[in-house]
Amino acid sequence: MKKTVLSCARKTLTLALPVVVVFALVLGITGSALYEYGERLLGEPQARQIEVEAALIASRLEEAASDMRFLAHSHTMNAWLNNPTSGQLELLGFDFLHLVRDKDLLLQVRLLGVNGDELLRAEVDPAERSFLRPVSDLQSKAKRQYFAAARQLPRGAIHVSRFDLNVENEEIERPFRPTVRLSMPLFSDENIRRGVLVFNLRGATILDWLNEIPIQEGWQFLVTNGQGYWLKGPSRDQEWGFMLPERASANMGNACPDAWESIVGSESGRVATNDGLFLFTSIVPSRAVLGTRSPRQDSALLTGVESGDTRWVLVAHLPPGELAKHAASLGSPLFVSFGVGSLIIVLFSLLLVRVHERLVSARNHEESQSRELVESVMKMGELVKSNRRVISQLHEANAKLESVLKAATQIAIIATDPHGTITMFNPGAENLLGYAAKDLIGLHTPEAFHLPEEVQKRGRELTKALGREVAGFGVFVESARQSGFESREWTFVRKDGSTLDMELVVTPIRSGMTTTGYLGIAVDVTERNKALREREYNRARLDGIVNAAVDGIFTMDTRGFITTVNKAGAALFGYAPEEIVGRKVNMLMDEPPRTEHDRYLEKYLATGESSVINVSGREVPGRHRNGIAFPLEIAVSEVRTETQHFFTGIMRDITERKKAEQALVLANEALTEKQRALDEDMAAAAQIQLSLLPQKAPTARGFAMDWLFLPSDHVGGDVFNILPLPGGRIGLYLIDVSGHGPAAAMVTVSVSQIMQPGSEFVQDEHGPLEPDEVLRRVDRAIPLDRFDRFCTMFYMVFDPASRIITSSGAGHPPPILARPGHPIIQLSAGGTVIGLGEPVPFVSQRTEVREDDVLLLYTDGCTEHANSAGQQFGATRLEDALMASVHLEPDAILEELRRELDRFGQGVEPEDDISLVCIKFNDD
């Protein structure tokens, strides 16, 4: 029995041992194949995701570069490049504002001069509101690398800065604002370098796109620059080491040296090290701007694109602990299978003496293979699901693009094949041109909606320039073939025969090196061109008035530099206009104003205290080119718009008048009797002026009001009145005419006569006019050349039902709205003084008032009232006095203001009329 058992065991071992060895080999080979297959499957979705994300980021960079080229070749930019005036710069500012408002990737759009100074800057604040930086806040970027690099580039080239943190005033901005900058040099048609156009892209938005990638457990998504510094790191305190000295050692080269060594040598791939599994792909900024991910290193050089970063690397990282779990999940079943399989083989070998057990062993072996096949099929199914998710993401991106094309109802997007036949005609094109897409697609070329004579004219221009005939569809695309795109204005003919001015950008559609068609994007600029023509007409009209004026008229910026001057103004000082434009205004002054002017201007901008600005008819000493001083009479007003802040001055040489005054002094005794008669006339004029003032306050719900009029010893030009308007509304105006005497009184009477209830100057058949329209009509009725006087004016309409004040001012001191417990509010919207022909359009503002709010209207005689030391009362004292008495009724408030003026004046009589109108709002 013992021998039988030993024999059976020996036979069993003899039979089982080869099978076990073979089984081990087969299991080892199968396990190795499964492990390699599992390794390949591991990270496949992540690899596809970072590839898709890299493609999306590259496409957004290409879109930003395309926007930059569009702006650089736009009609407005071309006008500034060939005529760099402040007016053209103002128009360019509107284009910058529209661009940062409409493009979510844009943080800033800037125009730098050839010396690196910012000339124009549109940006988005933290609350996502777009605005233009005031001139005083603009900086010099001459030392920044991206400016120096862009200055060396040829026409049409683009520099892509490194991906870094935004720097303001030579310091890194806090909190951090990651930024990528696109820079392009700008040239005039004569190839004169004018400056650099800069786009600041939101780097945080680019990095946030990676946070939207679905993350499987254990994986991390990281981003480095070409030197391995983290742009999106394992933790925030390791990022931006190349800009922050305390983080200089925090980079991928130090953290994962083996992995980084492999990544440096390849654009994409996968590498496994002791630090885990790394899947990576690269974005080369210079190629992305060109719209290609080709690995050709010379592509950027051939197209004039430079980049501050060699590349950005997107990395999907699986840490070693997670990788070990995956390996264990693959290896554990193999060891279990080997043990179980060996035991089964031994057991089955005991029964191999029987044929039946051999058959059972064979059948079990077939079942094992079936299970392995099923497992393989299931894993392949998981891979198919992963591929479907990637395809779904691509479909979603295509759907978004399609929705953009359909939503662009005011932008015509038209595509053609290489021969010009229309292949796409979006809803925006249908809306603008009146054609249905089905009537044009596959049947016509874009010539169907262009003026034939305009196409022929452009064809002749291209034929002459290229030395070969260009006609038909080639007229639209020839320049795009040569330079990659073309921006040009065309006249489009709508289906009903009417025409539109359209700005059309044409770019070729390429697949590799083959042009498969052309894409045209057109925007309706009809209204813009109409506004430009009207603006040019108004500018020419104003220039005609200014240049025909016998008085000198000039404008000055907030730094004291002369921006414009008419011929009469330059001739006063013995210069031609071009000799003084761009120079400091104090060159035209004699001492002491010549030395003190800059300090005076800085003080006014800081405090609002003025002795000349917004003061009518001040005498100052001027200096002729020959060095001789002479007396000037000057009036300076301040102008503020959404984008500009400047000063306008009217000046007159009063040398002869001063001589005449001296002669009058010498002949005073002979004219005593005439002076008495003149005094009687002046007194009569003063009575006329007083008769124009309202006799009593109106009775109306919603407010109580009173006024105070303190006339000076001279007949002045202050007048105000209250007007009943349709719909229960109340109109109120306050006027201050420059100068004194009968001439000023005549202007006062003229304005009072036209500002009567029911007149065409305050209402029409639809009801009360908007305040800006009222000022516009008064400005046309009281021109400077009619009375040789200008005036400031404030007009408002109060609606008791809605408690809304609609107001506008014409160079007048802005009224003060005092609200208990709140800061002062100024009603400052408006334009320039009455009489200049509206060089800056008047605008209105709407202000909602509350119960117990107090509104104070005043003339400059109040703030310019001086004491015996020559100090002026000023706007600050007026605001403080009003806030101290805001709890009182209007008559008591005005009495308190009178006491403050008397206390400050120390018995000195006012030089000018003082007019105060006080309104207190209530719920009655």
Secondary structure by P-SEA (a helix, b strand, c coil): caaaaaaaaaaaaaaaaaaaaaaaaaaaaaaaaaaaaaaaacaaaaaaaaaaaaaaaaaaaaaaaaaaaaaaacaaaaaaaacccaaaaaaaaaaaaaaaacccccccccccccccccccccccccccbbbbccccccccccccaaaaaaaaccccbbbbccbbbbbcccccccccccbbbbbbbbbcccccccbbbbbbccaaaaaaaaaaccccccbbbbbbccccccccccccccccccccccccccccccccaaaaaaaaacccccccccccbbbbccccaaaaaaccccccccccccccccccccbbbbbbbbcaaaaaaaaaaacaaaaaaaaaaaaaaaaaaaacccaaaaaaaaaaaaaaaaaaaaaaaaaaaaaaaaaaaaaaaaaaaaaaaaaaaaacccbbbbbbccccccccccaaaaaacccccccccccccccccccaaaaaaaaaaaaaaaccccccccccccccccccbbbbbbbbbcccccccccbbbbbbbbccccccbbbbbbbbaaaaaaaaaaaaaaaaaaaaaaaaccccccccccccccccccaaaaaaaccccccccccccccccccccccaaaaaaaaaaaccccccccccbbbbbbbccccbbbbbbbbbbbbbcccccbbbbbbbbaaaaaaaaaaaaaacccaaaaaaaaaaaaaaaaaaaaaacccbbbbbccccccbbbbbcccccccccccccccccbbbbbbbbbccccaaaaaaaaaaaaaacccccccccccccccaaaaaaaaaaaccccccccccccccccccccccccccccccccbbbbbcccccccccccccccccccccbbbbbbbbbbcccbbbbbbccccccccccccccccaaaaaaaaaaaccccaaaaaaaaaaaaaaaaccccccbbbbbbbbbbccc
